[in-house]
Amino acid sequence: MKTALVFLFIVSFAISARSEKDYSAFDSIPPEPKSKFALLDDVRILANGLLQLGHGLKDFVQKTKGQINDIFRKLNIFDKSFYELSLQTNEIKEEEEELRKTTSVLQVNNEEIRNISLELISRIENFMQEKIQLQEKVGELEKKVVKLVHGQPVIQESKEITSLKSFVERQDNHIRQLLKIVQDQHAQLDKQHSETTELEDKLNNTGFQENTETAFSWKQTKPQTIPTPSPNSMATKQEFGGVATDCTAIYSTGEHSSGIYTIKPNGSEAFSVYCEMKLDRPWTVIQRRSDGSQDFNQTWGSYVNGFGDLHGEFWLGLNKVYSIAKQADNILRIELEDWKANKRYIEYTFTLGSPETNYALYLSEISGNIPNALTEETEMKFSTMDHGDNTQRDSTCPENYSGGWWHSGCGETNLNGKYTKPRSKGKLERRKGLYWKPQKGRYYLLKSTKLMIHPTDLESFD
């Protein structure tokens, strides 16, 4: 508005100056009346100036409006980002609160279990004292019976002895049951304690970001060795009188159901194996992992003899695998599943060395739908943390790489390593837990693994 007033002032001043100039130049000439057309030209000039000014103001308004819209758009983007950050912050706070509540509940449960265990121990001690007292009474009664050896037994005393013996037996059975309950309670207490420790570690980590694994405890649990079957007791699907040398021999008899069977390889004792009948082939499973229920950080002796549950997670044992593999050329099949339910496999021809060679493995890939991650055409000796060729395992390796395996270097694939479940949001860090790492390509973080063998020469098993 101020610009328009200034423009009008300039135009009026120019018109007045022009008129004064005309009068001064022609003082001697009498002035003539000004033409109406001249005034019309002045008005036209003024109108054009005002029109140009309007266009300029319009452009300025449009430009200013565009700038304002741009500012509002940026503010909307900022508001949206801030809102998303607020949601993530609230989610993290909710997870933290949930973990704290779970930790509190576990701590209360641990305290209750401790109290129950102490109470049971006290009751067992009382029962033991009562047992000792009853045994003393029985001894005294036996002495009385000896004195009455001349044929004058007292029927009442005989009944008392029988009653006391029966009572002692019941007390023994009760004590055994209590001992079993105490053992179960202690096992549950250990499990609760480990869960509480894990939750406390998570709470101590700030921001719920992916953290490096805490130092692995060298305290090993007692390995659960797979028992050698006895002639009188064996939980198998079918008995073959010790003549079946492999799952292939069982399959050839018409038994096509997967399950636990008894086999007796040439020159070996009989033992139980899990036979998986699929792909029109019988496979002998030598390793299976699916949920982390079995600790694979075992000693050399455990890996030689085997450990775990054939119905769940287990390692068959190097001695047993060697007794099967030495009968003929074999195929090794490795089946893998990641945390997104993607399944892959790879097959090798392989030979397994004797115990004197530390069960050296020699592989050659033949098929599969995942890149190879094991060393081929090279002898790899089996080793554990307490036995084997330590030059193949750098002492500075992180504890992730625990567990026995055919190592050729630090940090490569190890399907017997520490089992690690995904954290919140289903994320896993590299080199944490089970993984398959080809020489070229990405890591395959694994949920389950299975190793199986099958003879290439079927006639040798007839």
Disulfide bonds with the S-S distance in Angstrom:
Cys247-Cys275 1.91
Cys397-Cys410 1.77
